[in-house]
Amino acid sequence: MLLGGLLLWSNARIRNKIKQIIRTERVESRISPPHHDWTYKTHPLEPEDVPYPDIVIDYSKPNSDKRLYIYNDNHEVIHRGRVFEGKGTYEDNNSFSNTPNSHKSSLGVFVTNEFGKMNLSAGRQMFCIKLDGLSKSNYNARRRGIYIHGALRLNTPYWPKGTSINPDYDSLGCIAVDSKTLKKIKQLCLEKDKLIIVSKV
């Protein structure tokens, strides 16, 4: 696959390309007013461009399944975890969207950005990992405030197999995961700087 004339043959090469685009975006934002439509809108990466992602989320499976897969550099699964889809996706027949305020999950390729804090009710905050969308189907991720964060309900050890549970306000489009999975992703972010995530059905 080609992106800007560059042959994408490894995740390391893809990460370098991503970092180059990020640097370009930061320079451009100093020259002209910052904009929310991330540069990847015009330089998109699609799942088929990333043969060996670090994380894959398979939304074709019910959320009672461990449908988030973390891979090592040999593309071997080293962890499986639970993940909620967005509340809007669950309530609208498992449909996906890139539209702000849709409360739906987005498909496509994401890259982890930085650690942050989400504001909750009563002045509380929650740790999160900010994301940028690299695909035409998710380039609004930053504008929408799409993060990876924890969802305590996913820590429940016993779930009815083959069923999906309403995410309610645990996810308004974010990638909400169980605590063990969040800890694993955080550690990988510290080791690799950028993680490539593919969200698919």
Sequence and secondary structure as in RCSB ss.txt:
>XXXX:A:sequence
MLLGGLLLWSNARIRNKIKQIIRTERVESRISPPHHDWTYKTHPLEPEDVPYPDIVIDYSKPNSDKRLYIYNDNH
EVIHRGRVFEGKGTYEDNNSFSNTPNSHKSSLGVFVTNEFGKMNLSAGRQMFCIKLDGLSKSNYNARRRGIYIHG
ALRLNTPYWPKGTSINPDYDSLGCIAVDSKTLKKIKQLCLEKDKLIIVSKV
>XXXX:A:secstr
 EETTEE  SHHHHHHHHHHHHHHHHHHHHHS   SS GGGTS   GGG SS SEEEETTS TTS  EEEE TTS
 EEEEE EE  HHHHHTTT    STT      EEEEEEEEEEEE GGG EEEEEEEEE STTTTTHHHHT EEEE
 GGGG S   TT     GGG SSSEEE HHHHHHHHHHHHHHS  EEEEE 
